[in-house]
Amino acid sequence: MKVKKAIIPAAGFGSRMLPATKAIPKEMLPIVDKPTIQYIVEEVAASGVEDILIVTSRGKGAVEDHFDRLPELEDALRKSGRDALYNELLECTRLANIVFTRQLEITGSGDAILKGRSFVGDEPFLVLYGDDVIISDIPVSKQLIDVYGEFELPCLGIQQVPLKDITKYSSMKVAPIRDNLYMVDDMVEKPAIGEHFSQYAILGRLLLTPDIFSVIENQAPGAGGEIQITDSIRTLANRNGCIGVDFVGKRYDIGNKFGYLRAQIEVGLSHPETGEELRAYLKSLEM
């Protein structure tokens, strides 16, 4: 079955980036000249998905506004002859069919995804977290879609993380299939070192099947007292297995101060307007 829909949970407080995110949604923090959420939507669109549900919460109206038209600004750009910028803003509003819903209480990633049940229906769907930007030649969402087309099992975007960091993630129990593909039949959320299965962790990208919703409904709160989606995925993995895709791409955790700084520098170095000047500046700082 073709994957046509995606859910982007974007309701969290962004507390790791306070005070910057007190009044600005973390998804609107810019990387050079585009907000984080636009990079994520562009990835989905480049993967052939046309329908996107963004799950927000109170105070996130700027996310909706970003993908809306602003005729006054558009007219001003056209009248001043800034056609390239006008076309860029217009293209942003045409990336996909984007709808929004609110998570009225911040009770975990599983609950946020459950908000998309009627949107998804009985189709497979992507999940992309609102603070994970991944830069890659082939969009990670497309990498997962291609693998799903072969196995028709839930697909998890995974990579190895440093051992010292595995306590922050979910550790996968993996068995090699071929190349960068693994069978995942168990996982543990935020394990202590020594209690982990492997250094493979889910990093920001999922392709799930609609049977996940009934699992979430009956899922007890997990880490932090919240409904964690990884707990529900573990149930599916125990039943029939999931496919772990060791994806090709560089991930930036925008909810982390250093991750955000890395994104600014590395994306800035590859940006046609800033790359040369930024490279020269960084060289001038070398001791």
Secondary structure, DSSP 8 states (H G I E B T S, - for coil): ----EEEEE--S--GGGTTTTTTS-GGG-EETTEEHHHHHHHHHHHTT--EEEEEE-TT-HHHHHHTS--HHHHHHHHHTT-HHHHHHHHHHTTSSEEEEEE-SS---HHHHHHTTHHHHTTS-EEEE-TTEEEE-SS-HHHHHHHHHHHH-S-EEEEEE--GGGGGGSEEEEEEEEETTEEEEEEEEES--TTS-S-SEEEEEEEEE-TTHHHHHHT----GGGS--HHHHHHHHHHHH-EEEEE--SEEEETTSHHHHHHHHHHHHHH-TTTHHHHHHHHHHT--
